[in-house]
Amino acid sequence: MNKTELIEHIAKTADISKAASARALDALVGAIKTTLKKNGTVTLVGFGTFSVGKRAARTGRNPQTGAAIKIKAAKVPKFKPGKALKDAVN
């Protein structure tokens, strides 16, 4: 499912226009991004938790030349599914 299909599904399920469902989806994604930028977490009970993790600096290899390169430490988004989502999938 891509973003357009998700917007159509939201519009049909919630009985709202596609424009309104697109705005709602964009608002949700924007709120999650803003919270993660501030190193916060977003918990949707039954669905899961979005959080920020830290990846340590490490040494990697350039696949073309085989030369060692340094990869900087970075913050990465994480998602931990909730019990209800796990149960729905299984």
C-alpha positions, -999 to +999 in steps of 0.1 A: +000+000+000+014+034-009+004+068+003-023+074-023-039+041-015-037+048+022-054+082+017-082+066-003-087+039+024-088+066+052-113+086+031-136+056+025-134+043+061-138+076+078-164+089+053-144+121+046-130+136+014-097+125+000-083+160+006-093+159+042-078+125+047-046+136+030-044+166+053-050+143+083-023+119+072+002+147+066-006+162+100+000+128+117+034+123+099+044+159+106+036+155+143+056+123+145+086+139+127+085+170+150+084+149+181+113+126+170+134+157+161+131+167+197+142+132+208+107+124+220+086+093+216+052+088+200+031+059+215+000+048+197-015+023+222-022-010+204-002+001+173+033+008+184+059+033+195+081+056+174+114+066+191+149+078+183+179+055+186+216+062+184+240+045+160+276+046+171+304+057+148+320+028+130+345+019+102+330+008+069+344-002+035+339+014+001+326-015-020+342-003-052+377+003-039+378-017-006+392+014+012+383+018+048+360+048+056+348+063+088+310+065+092+298+091+117+275+085+146+239+091+138+204+093+153+180+068+136+142+065+139+129+033+154+095+016+156+085-010+181+052-027+172+025-030+199+009-062+211-023-056+191-004-050+159+017-082+165-014-102+172-032-088+140-003-098+118+000-133+134 
